[in-house]
């Protein structure tokens, strides 16, 4: 997935980006998922405990083909992150980077992302959104026909193709 964070005055204006065109001033990432990972950031900044991250973001729009989602970050998260002082941003990123979700991310990339998101969150008077776009390989896999093994026979991965696969769980 590709995540692009940007500011817009309202949901209607932000929804115009669902077509996949360029977004001026967007901050991009392949690892900062707006629900789970930003929920961790919100808790780190003093947000609700026991929250699974879903209050940190809300779905606003979806492209007709399902390849892109538009998600609004909560006002609470935007306010909290916008109030972080630049001198403490390094400490926030250091603690945030301890998440298992970032084990393959470069620390410099996470810091650059956090700096860009911080700029979007502080004092713009606009809302902050994320456009999540599926990679070509993810779309191809989702559109691929089911395996050619007859029902009841195991496919190449050992699973019965007649049985639905469970959705992956995000941690």
MOQUI-V923785 format. One record per run of one state. SS is the DSSP state (H for helix, E for strand, - for the rest). FROM is the first residue (numbers start at 1). TO is the last residue. Records with the same first field share a line. If there is no record, write none. Layout:
BEGIN
SS: FROM-TO + FROM-TO
END
This chain:
BEGIN
-: 1-1 + 9-10 + 20-26 + 30-35 + 45-53 + 63-67 + 74-74 + 83-85 + 97-99 + 103-106 + 122-126 + 134-135 + 144-153 + 155-159 + 161-171
E: 2-8 + 27-29 + 57-62 + 68-73 + 127-133 + 154-154 + 160-160
H: 11-19 + 36-44 + 54-56 + 75-82 + 86-96 + 100-102 + 107-121 + 136-143
END
